[in-house]
Amino acid sequence: MAVKSLSIRIDEEMLNKLHVVADYEGRSANSQILILIRDAIEKYEGKHGKIEI
């Protein structure tokens, strides 16, 4: 699986809060974002079925 890069726009306050949460969890902001995305996908698939790519 290739690792792709994604650029997002995020306001400063939200980014600062993300860093606080990530630090609390012992993760980088990038790792925290990946976990949030994974959790959102799992929640979606739990409700709507597996996403087939």
Rosetta blueprint (number, residue, H / E / L):
1 M L
2 A L
3 V L
4 K L
5 S L
6 L L
7 S L
8 I L
9 R L
10 I L
11 D L
12 E H
13 E H
14 M H
15 L H
16 N H
17 K H
18 L H
19 H H
20 V H
21 V H
22 A H
23 D H
24 Y H
25 E H
26 G L
27 R L
28 S L
29 A H
30 N H
31 S H
32 Q H
33 I H
34 L H
35 I H
36 L H
37 I H
38 R H
39 D H
40 A H
41 I H
42 E H
43 K H
44 Y H
45 E H
46 G H
47 K H
48 H H
49 G L
50 K L
51 I L
52 E L
53 I L
